Amino acid sequence: MLFKQLNKLMKPVSKGISQSTWQLTNIENRRAVPEVINGVKYRMATIHDFKGVMDINRNIYNGLDYLQSTYKESFGNSKKYLGVATVENDIVAFTMHSVVDDWNSFIRQASRVKMGFQGQGLIPNLGYYIQKNIMENHPMLNQFYDTVDNWDEVKSRLSTKKQEYKPKMKRSVVSFDANPFEFHQSIRNIIKAEKPIGYELNKIQMPVMPEIASMLEECEKGRLFPTGFILANWSPYRIQYTSNYKLILEDTKTVFVTTDEKGRLLSISFGTHIDTPSAMRYTTDYYGTSEQDAIYHIMKHVILISQMDQERDISFSVLLPETLDKLTIKDFVVTKMGLTNQGTGENSVLILKWPLLQPREECWKPELQLDIL
């Protein structure tokens, strides 16, 4: 009976967003010449570097490392640039950047440094190396954005350095850890306690990609996205660039919307699920102006999650506008849905705007060896 009700709630959902249509581009063919600073070689990563990159830190994010699932597929995306730093052929640092905003900006989507090499400027130098290679073909690049989820720590660290940065958007986080049984039980709790809720959930739809892009283009951007940014799957995109919509939708895979009677966008939430060594990691990014509407969107994502993976534990995070009362939302999730195992979700996520990167040491030299690739 429960699953009939679940299927009914999900009935208006279409098959969702189609698979990526990126023209496959092998980053190994980007013959960027490696460069060396003080014995550290910086070069573009290849698909064969996978094990070396993973070996940098096998317990990052407490086993919730998204890179294991996304590293190889990133080589099919022409706007992603992956780089590594090596010492005596051992990979000691890695970073991944994506170009957005019609090639005007780039964003950092992943980075890590091996123990014993931290604090030596490897990530800034590696980022600068990638930035230089992008600008050879796209000189209009002029801005760099980053996302942090431990703002208090980062702020205290930056206060000791003369670095120019500008916070652009802050998001509240609510997070929970659960297993599939708890998610199924939470749905039962909702249906039993609030039977009319099915009507509200049916108002939330899952359109296909062209419809979503059109809604984003025509929506009241100042109301839904007052900072001018969409943060989806921890990556910042400026809403003014319509070319970003395809990147957002391909990166997140699942989108739910609430519209008015004329089909105009009232609220939107993006869902991203990634398999990690420890659990299935699912992130929901919600944009709207109502706590109650945010709760309905969360429930819609939970229903979807409950139908996905019946075996793995789930790490579930929701990113909310700072203007919403996250305690009200968390209280509903705990008391009505029964998800009581709360993760470390009290941090805020912040988008930072930085000046274009500069090398830590002004001693860049091209690597002259011919066997470097």
Phi and psi in degrees as a GROMACS rama.xvg file:
@    title "Ramachandran Plot"
@    xaxis  label "Phi"
@    yaxis  label "Psi"
@TYPE xy
-59.4637  -44.3101  LEU-2
-71.9548  -27.2456  PHE-3
-63.8186  -41.1084  LYS-4
-65.7581  -39.8509  GLN-5
-62.6895  -45.1282  LEU-6
-62.3778  -36.3507  ASN-7
-65.3922  -41.0968  LYS-8
-65.1088  -32.5652  LEU-9
-93.0824  1.01156  MET-10
-56.7331  -42.0778  LYS-11
-71.1487  -3.21694  PRO-12
-77.6026  132.132  VAL-13
-83.7047  -175.067  SER-14
-69.4169  -10.7382  LYS-15
93.3761  -164.978  GLY-16
-79.9712  136.295  ILE-17
-69.2242  165.299  SER-18
-67.1241  161.904  GLN-19
-56.9868  139.799  SER-20
-110.212  19.7563  THR-21
-58.4289  139.394  TRP-22
-67.9713  122.222  GLN-23
-61.915  128.738  LEU-24
-130.316  114.877  THR-25
-81.2761  113.555  ASN-26
-65.5352  -19.2062  ILE-27
-61.8227  -24.4532  GLU-28
-83.3557  -3.95857  ASN-29
-80.5876  93.9382  ARG-30
-79.0567  52.1846  ARG-31
-67.6287  132.261  ALA-32
-73.3974  125.403  VAL-33
-59.832  153.918  PRO-34
-130.016  157.38  GLU-35
-126.63  134.876  VAL-36
-128.463  119.821  ILE-37
47.5335  46.519  ASN-38
83.7685  -1.75663  GLY-39
-102.219  124.466  VAL-40
-93.6394  131.499  LYS-41
-112.192  127.309  TYR-42
-150.009  167.124  ARG-43
-71.0254  143.066  MET-44
-77.0677  157.942  ALA-45
-121.131  167.079  THR-46
-64.3713  -23.3837  ILE-47
-78.1885  -7.0704  HIS-48
-83.5402  3.12663  ASP-49
-52.3817  -52.5237  PHE-50
-63.1144  -41.8324  LYS-51
-63.7596  -38.3066  GLY-52
-67.4374  -43.3457  VAL-53
-64.2382  -33.1523  MET-54
-70.7031  -12.9794  ASP-55
-57.0528  -43.5121  ILE-56
-158.133  107.101  ASN-57
-82.9604  -5.99363  ARG-58
-123.801  28.0215  ASN-59
-67.8287  145.328  ILE-60
55.3023  30.4099  TYR-61
54.7496  40.332  ASN-62
89.0596  -1.2481  GLY-63
-99.6711  44.7899  LEU-64
-79.9612  113.939  ASP-65
-72.7631  -21.999  TYR-66
-66.1011  -29.3652  LEU-67
-58.6248  -34.187  GLN-68
-91.0371  -23.8151  SER-69
-106.001  -12.0221  THR-70
-59.8915  -55.686  TYR-71
-67.9684  -37.5768  LYS-72
-69.5245  -19.2796  GLU-73
-65.6695  -21.7734  SER-74
-74.9399  -6.83039  PHE-75
-95.235  5.81885  GLY-76
-112.64  116.346  ASN-77
-69.9742  -11.1624  SER-78
-103.784  7.3317  LYS-79
-104.734  135.587  LYS-80
-124.506  120.673  TYR-81
-113.753  134.717  LEU-82
-135.09  155.288  GLY-83
-132.372  153.325  VAL-84
-112.455  134.043  ALA-85
-127.272  148.048  THR-86
-127.275  117.077  VAL-87
51.5433  47.2851  GLU-88
67.5759  5.43616  ASN-89
-96.6943  125.844  ASP-90
-73.7868  120.324  ILE-91
-115.366  -10.728  VAL-92
-155.001  152.298  ALA-93
-145.98  144.949  PHE-94
-148.621  151.988  THR-95
-131.008  129.454  MET-96
-122.502  151  HIS-97
-124.711  144.874  SER-98
-94.5346  132.009  VAL-99
-134.985  -175.756  VAL-100
55.7932  47.4465  ASP-101
55.3683  41.432  ASP-102
69.2327  17.5913  TRP-103
-90.9972  -22.1016  ASN-104
-135.645  157.003  SER-105
-134.819  152.541  PHE-106
-126.765  146.88  ILE-107
-90.2298  126.509  ARG-108
-110.28  -13.1623  GLN-109
-165.56  148.276  ALA-110
-165.005  151.647  SER-111
-164.309  150.918  ARG-112
-131.792  139.124  VAL-113
-69.128  144.738  LYS-114
-55.9787  135.89  MET-115
96.754  -14.646  GLY-116
-118.243  5.64197  PHE-117
-76.6874  151.715  GLN-118
77.0447  13.5592  GLY-119
-109.166  10.7021  GLN-120
81.0369  16.9641  GLY-121
-66.9873  -41.4907  LEU-122
-68.4554  -45.751  ILE-123
-58.1871  -42.393  PRO-124
-66.5135  -39.9061  ASN-125
-67.3325  -40.3757  LEU-126
-63.7994  -39.4091  GLY-127
-64.6429  -39.8415  TYR-128
-60.7128  -45.5206  TYR-129
-65.4284  -43.0919  ILE-130
-57.785  -44.0299  GLN-131
-60.7224  -41.45  LYS-132
-68.6262  -35.5798  ASN-133
-65.3673  -43.2785  ILE-134
-72.1576  -16.3525  MET-135
-61.1183  -35.8113  GLU-136
-105.339  -17.3545  ASN-137
-135.317  75.2084  HIS-138
-67.902  -9.56702  PRO-139
-74.268  -9.53189  MET-140
-56.6317  125.722  LEU-141
-143.292  -1.45153  ASN-142
-142.002  149.663  GLN-143
-129.801  128.999  PHE-144
-120.693  146.829  TYR-145
-137.655  158.675  ASP-146
-124.01  132.683  THR-147
-126.709  148.705  VAL-148
-120.691  9.0488  ASP-149
-130.178  63.0916  ASN-150
-59.0607  -40.4477  TRP-151
-59.4838  -42.0983  ASP-152
-67.477  -44.5033  GLU-153
-64.9273  -41.8046  VAL-154
-61.3977  -42.5733  LYS-155
-66.6598  -34.1708  SER-156
-70.752  -40.7975  ARG-157
-69.1869  -27.0974  LEU-158
-65.285  -18.7514  SER-159
-92.538  -1.75296  THR-160
-125.658  151.234  LYS-161
-90.0141  70.9322  LYS-162
-112.906  136.348  GLN-163
-88.3218  121.149  GLU-164
-145.223  151.938  TYR-165
-132.472  112.182  LYS-166
-63.4825  133.357  PRO-167
-112.442  -32.0087  LYS-168
-158.933  141.344  MET-169
-120.641  137.494  LYS-170
-127.543  140.953  ARG-171
-86.9481  150.88  SER-172
-122.631  133.917  VAL-173
-123.739  127.384  VAL-174
-137.29  151.337  SER-175
-145.298  150.079  PHE-176
-112.396  138.302  ASP-177
-153.927  171.282  ALA-178
-116.967  167.108  ASN-179
-54.8742  -37.8065  PRO-180
-61.1702  -41.5629  PHE-181
-64.5091  -36.5055  GLU-182
-67.1902  -42.5082  PHE-183
-61.8282  -41.8774  HIS-184
-65.2211  -36.8561  GLN-185
-63.9345  -36.3926  SER-186
-66.1982  -41.6798  ILE-187
-59.7002  -42.7658  ARG-188
-60.2336  -41.5355  ASN-189
-64.9906  -48.8918  ILE-190
-64.3653  -39.3653  ILE-191
-69.0453  -42.8592  LYS-192
-80.7991  -32.4361  ALA-193
-135.91  73.9234  GLU-194
-60.0029  -37.7438  LYS-195
-68.6033  -4.52275  PRO-196
-67.0257  -23.2385  ILE-197
-58.3387  -35.5714  GLY-198
-62.7893  -43.0915  TYR-199
-67.0849  -39.0417  GLU-200
-67.2427  -32.4313  LEU-201
-68.8077  -16.8209  ASN-202
-73.1644  -21.661  LYS-203
-87.433  123.457  ILE-204
-113.105  164.699  GLN-205
-122.466  87.8918  MET-206
-73.86  170.27  PRO-207
-86.5203  168.588  VAL-208
-54.4613  -48.7887  MET-209
-60.4103  -36.5497  PRO-210
-66.0886  -41.5497  GLU-211
-65.1819  -44.7441  ILE-212
-59.0667  -41.1946  ALA-213
-65.6802  -40.9127  SER-214
-62.6307  -42.6931  MET-215
-64.3364  -38.752  LEU-216
-67.7205  -33.883  GLU-217
-99.7215  -4.94656  GLU-218
-74.1861  168.862  CYS-219
-78.2543  89.8027  GLU-220
-62.7239  -36.1967  LYS-221
-64.7673  -26.7615  GLY-222
-83.898  -47.6503  ARG-223
-80.0051  -35.5024  LEU-224
-129.652  67.1189  PHE-225
-63.137  -23.159  PRO-226
-85.5756  -9.40482  THR-227
87.2491  4.67789  GLY-228
-121.76  149.633  PHE-229
-113.005  126.182  ILE-230
-103.062  113.138  LEU-231
-130.591  126.629  ALA-232
53.5762  41.5479  ASN-233
68.2391  10.9585  TRP-234
-113.095  132.114  SER-235
-90.2469  135.949  PRO-236
-132.59  138.105  TYR-237
-82.2641  127.972  ARG-238
-66.6891  -22.0744  ILE-239
-69.001  -19.468  GLN-240
-96.8777  109.408  TYR-241
-65.9533  -23.1241  THR-242
-64.6109  -20.6821  SER-243
-71.7802  -23.7037  ASN-244
-60.5846  -42.2435  TYR-245
-63.609  -40.3296  LYS-246
-63.3686  -43.1103  LEU-247
-61.6387  -47.8373  ILE-248
-69.0872  -35.5145  LEU-249
-73.7228  -27.7161  GLU-250
-77.9312  -32.7815  ASP-251
-97.7106  -30.7255  THR-252
77.0586  -38.887  LYS-253
-123.5  130.685  THR-254
-137.358  129.032  VAL-255
-112.658  144.035  PHE-256
-134.604  151.241  VAL-257
-116.32  131.024  THR-258
-125.892  163.358  THR-259
-86.8658  -174.442  ASP-260
-65.848  -17.8997  GLU-261
-97.3499  6.6872  LYS-262
81.7528  11.4068  GLY-263
-82.672  142.811  ARG-264
-70.2967  124.895  LEU-265
-103.932  -37.1003  LEU-266
-156.698  159.455  SER-267
-150.552  144.987  ILE-268
-137.688  139.4  SER-269
-107.699  136.486  PHE-270
-120.791  132.619  GLY-271
-128.135  124.948  THR-272
-119.536  134.719  HIS-273
-135.602  132.582  ILE-274
-78.232  129.375  ASP-275
-124.909  167.498  THR-276
-56.0652  -34.5914  PRO-277
-95.063  -30.341  SER-278
-167.166  170.012  ALA-279
-81.6576  126.869  MET-280
-101.56  121.747  ARG-281
-127.285  126.559  TYR-282
-120.949  132.229  THR-283
-113.772  126.712  THR-284
-109.145  114.619  ASP-285
-107.538  138.178  TYR-286
-129.835  115.108  TYR-287
-177.143  -174.986  GLY-288
-122.852  11.3676  THR-289
-133.144  131.919  SER-290
-61.6142  -40.9734  GLU-291
-64.8074  -41.4379  GLN-292
-65.6375  -38.5802  ASP-293
-61.0459  -40.2015  ALA-294
-61.6065  -43.034  ILE-295
-62.7805  -40.4107  TYR-296
-64.5912  -42.3423  HIS-297
-59.3072  -43.6121  ILE-298
-62.2492  -39.0558  MET-299
-62.4144  -41.677  LYS-300
-67.2369  -38.8968  HIS-301
-63.2007  -40.2628  VAL-302
-60.0162  -44.2036  ILE-303
-62.4529  -45.244  LEU-304
-60.2446  -40.4571  ILE-305
-64.8943  -17.8297  SER-306
-97.5449  -2.29189  GLN-307
-86.1323  -75.6122  MET-308
-118.953  116.9  ASP-309
-89.3718  -3.00056  GLN-310
-113.943  -34.822  GLU-311
-91.8941  150.29  ARG-312
-66.3433  160.619  ASP-313
-128.322  131.317  ILE-314
-106.918  112.793  SER-315
-116.553  122.289  PHE-316
-126.719  143.252  SER-317
-123.834  126.667  VAL-318
-104.653  127.857  LEU-319
-124.072  155.215  LEU-320
-58.9456  142.015  PRO-321
-64.2192  -21.3433  GLU-322
-74.442  -16.7483  THR-323
-86.0619  154.207  LEU-324
-85.8654  99.8029  ASP-325
-69.3005  -23.9964  LYS-326
-68.3744  -36.3873  LEU-327
-62.584  -42.7943  THR-328
-68.2209  -43.8897  ILE-329
-63.1531  -38.7722  LYS-330
-60.9492  -41.294  ASP-331
-63.8986  -45.4968  PHE-332
-61.43  -36.3622  VAL-333
-77.6114  -50.0016  VAL-334
-81.96  -36.6159  THR-335
-94.9364  -36.7407  LYS-336
-93.5142  -19.2814  MET-337
80.9697  15.7188  GLY-338
-89.5805  95.2465  LEU-339
-99.6252  -13.2205  THR-340
-84.1478  85.3585  ASN-341
-80.2205  136.117  GLN-342
-83.8164  -172.133  GLY-343
-82.8183  71.5424  THR-344
-104.971  27.921  GLY-345
-94.0709  -3.90223  GLU-346
-76.4494  159.778  ASN-347
-105.535  147.953  SER-348
-100.387  135.845  VAL-349
-131.876  136.45  LEU-350
-92.7139  128.468  ILE-351
-114.235  138.18  LEU-352
-103.192  126.803  LYS-353
-116.503  157.823  TRP-354
-67.672  163.588  PRO-355
-56.3958  147.763  LEU-356
-68.8203  152.376  LEU-357
-130.216  149.34  GLN-358
-67.6025  149.331  PRO-359
-69.1183  -35.6303  ARG-360
-123.124  132.813  GLU-361
-85.8994  62.7451  GLU-362
-142.234  44.0063  CYS-363
-72.0596  133.574  TRP-364
-137.521  135.196  LYS-365
-68.6752  143.595  PRO-366
-76.4008  124.667  GLU-367
-93.7429  -10.4084  LEU-368
-64.7342  149.745  GLN-369
-94.9473  -9.89301  LEU-370
-102.678  24.6627  ASP-371
-77.2527  -23.8438  ILE-372
